[in-house]
Amino acid sequence: HVIVEGILVGAHYGVMLHQLIKEHAGPSHIFYLDVPLTETLRRHDGRAGVDVPADKLRQWYVAADTLGVAGEVVLGPASCDQLLRAMQEQIGPVPVRADLDQDRFL
């Protein structure tokens, strides 16, 4: 599984993300979290250990910057639990690998 998360501006990262999706051998699930800048700044302010200043986030932020690929799911602002449930509904069950230490991921 590959999970790419962050403010990934399409003008800069779009080609790489399209290539990653194209070359990924397994199923691909693409989610775009559509959160207004004010909410992005609020959430960022509550994160511990993040050194990116708010003015830099304002520079990076591009509204509705989806990839425009088939099957891309746009999710609105919601709680973490709500977002995870929405993603799990789209992805379905993911088999657990027996060779992984499951306690490491809990």
MIGU-310402 format. One record per residue: x, y, z of N, C-alpha, C, O in turn. Coordinates in steps of 0.02 Angstrom, whole numbers, plus 50000, padded with zeros to 5 digits. Atoms other than C-alpha are relative to their C-alpha. Layout:
<nodes>
XYZXYZXYZXYZ
...
</nodes>
This chain:
<nodes>
500424994150000500005000050000500445006250000500965006450034
499654993750002500585017549960499505005450022498965005949994
500424994549978499865032350053500415006449992500955007050020
499674993650010500335049849997499535005250030498955005650011
500424995349965499705063750108500355006750005500965006950014
499724993449992499965082450115499705004949952499245003249914
500214995150049499705098350019500444998949939501015001249936
499625001950060500245091749850499715003749940499285001149905
500264995650052499935105849727500094996649932500644994549914
499995003550063499475098549559500505002749950500804998849913
499514997150047500565110749461500704997550013501114997349967
499335002449982502085103949553500034992450003500514989449978
499985007249987501635085949599499554995949954499574989749956
500505003650041500285081449471500294994649956500034989149955
499705004950046501405072649345500244993950039500124988250019
499755005549959502235062249481499434995850028499474989750027
500575003749973500565057549560499644996049946499454990249958
500315003750056499795052749392500434993949982500164988549969
499555005550016501335041949356499974994650053499954988650037
500055004849945501235033749527499364995949994499384989850002
500645003550008499405029449499500034995249940499814989549945
499955004050061499755023049323500424993750010500254988449986
499535005549993501205011949377499854995450059500154990150065
500165004149942500435005249538499654993649977499154993849942
500255006550024500114986649512499334998150032498934994650001
500625001849965498704985149638499455005149988499525009649946
500554995150007497064994449655500225006850027500615007150075
499854993349977497195013249674499365003350025498835002849994
500554996349971496065023649784500255007150011500735008250049
499774993149997496235042349765499485004250036498895004450017
500444995849960495495054049895500285007050002500885008050010
499804993049994495535072949895499605003050057498995002950057
500334996949943495155081650058499905007449984500375011349983
500194993250020494245097550010499845004150062499275004250085
500074996149938494525108850160500175007249985500695008649954
499844993050011494445127850154500645002050035500854998950083
499374997749971496025137450193499945001550075500394999850113
500084998449929495345143650360500024993750043500324993650096
500005006349963495035125750417500684996649997500914993550045
499335002750007496715120050350500475003350050500874999950083
499574996449953497575133550453499834998150072500284997450114
500215001949932496555129050608500274993150018500544992250073
499765006849987496995110650594500754999950006501034996450049
499274999849998498815114450560500255002950066500745000550094
499804996849937498915125650713499974995150058500344995950107
500085004949946498365110850821500484994249997500474989950041
499535005650008499745099150759500655001550038500945006850031
499374999449963501235096450872500594998449955500554994049912
499385001750035502995096750802500035001849927500464999349892
500004998050071502575104950635500315006949996500095011650029
499624993850004503775118750585499795004649943500125009749932
500204996050058502855125650433499575005950024499045004850053
500394994249978502255143450466499375000949958499334998749901
500654999050033500475148650420500075003749934499715002249887
499934996350063501075160850286500244995449944500074996549886
499775004850050501945146350197499414995649976499354994249917
500605003850018500325136150202499565004049953499295001449905
500414995650044499405150950126500295000149929499915000349881
499685000150066500665150949983499884993449963499784993449903
500075006650030500485132249953499284998449983499154994649936
500705002050005498595131349967499705001749931499765007449907
500374999050063497605129149805499334996550010499304990550021
500675002849990495725126649821499824995349943499994996449885
500275004950048494915111749733500544997549951500424997249891
499435002150041496605105549668500014992449992500504989150010
500055007350009496025087949624500434997749943500665001849902
499615002950055496955076249507499584999049938499844998749882
500445001150058495435073549397500074993149970499964992249910
499945006850025495725054849383499364996150013498984997850059
500605004149991494365041749366499994997150070500504994550094
500085003049934493705036249534500225004350057500165002350115
499784995749946494425050849632499405002050042498885004150017
500544998549953493365053749787500185006550036500725007150065
499904993649966493195071449854499624999750066499024998650068
500305000149933492895071950041500035007150029500525010650022
500034993449969492345087550133500284999850070500474994550095
499744999849932492925093450303499574995750046498964996250046
500345004549954492475080450434500514998150054501104999750049
499555002449948493195072650590500434994449971500264991449919
499575005550021494605060050573499614993549995499684989849947
500395006250000493415045950619499534999849940499474994549908
500454999850057492165051350486500384998949934500144995349890
499605000850061493525052650353500244992849993500214990049938
499785006950003494215035550397499444995349981499544990749940
500585004250019492485027650387499835000749926499704995849893
500154998950071492175035650217500514996649956500344993749904
499485003350039493845029250153499934992450003500004989049953
500085007249992493565011850224499414997449959499444991949931
500575002050041491865011150137500204999549927499974995049891
499785000250070492705015049970500494994449987500454990949936
499465004850010494205003649993499774992850013499974988249978
500205006749981493364988950076500514996950046500985000250066
499545003249953494254976250185500704999449970500784998049910
499305000750021496144976050176500294994250040500304994550101
499725005849963496944959250219500625002050039501035006050016
499424998849957498204959550359500554995149982500424989149976
499435004450015499924952850317500224996650064500324999950115
499815003949941500414939050437500715001550023500885000350081
499304998949982502254944250433500125006850033500695008450048
499924993549969501934961450510499824999850074499374996150095
500154999349929501964965750694499415004850006499495010850001
500614996050000500164971750710499985005250056499685010550048
499994995249945500474980350877500355006549981500215011750010
499644994150023501624992350787499555005149968499715011049967
500444995750038500164999650691499395002250040498955005650013
500584998349960498915001750833500125006150042499685008350079
</nodes>
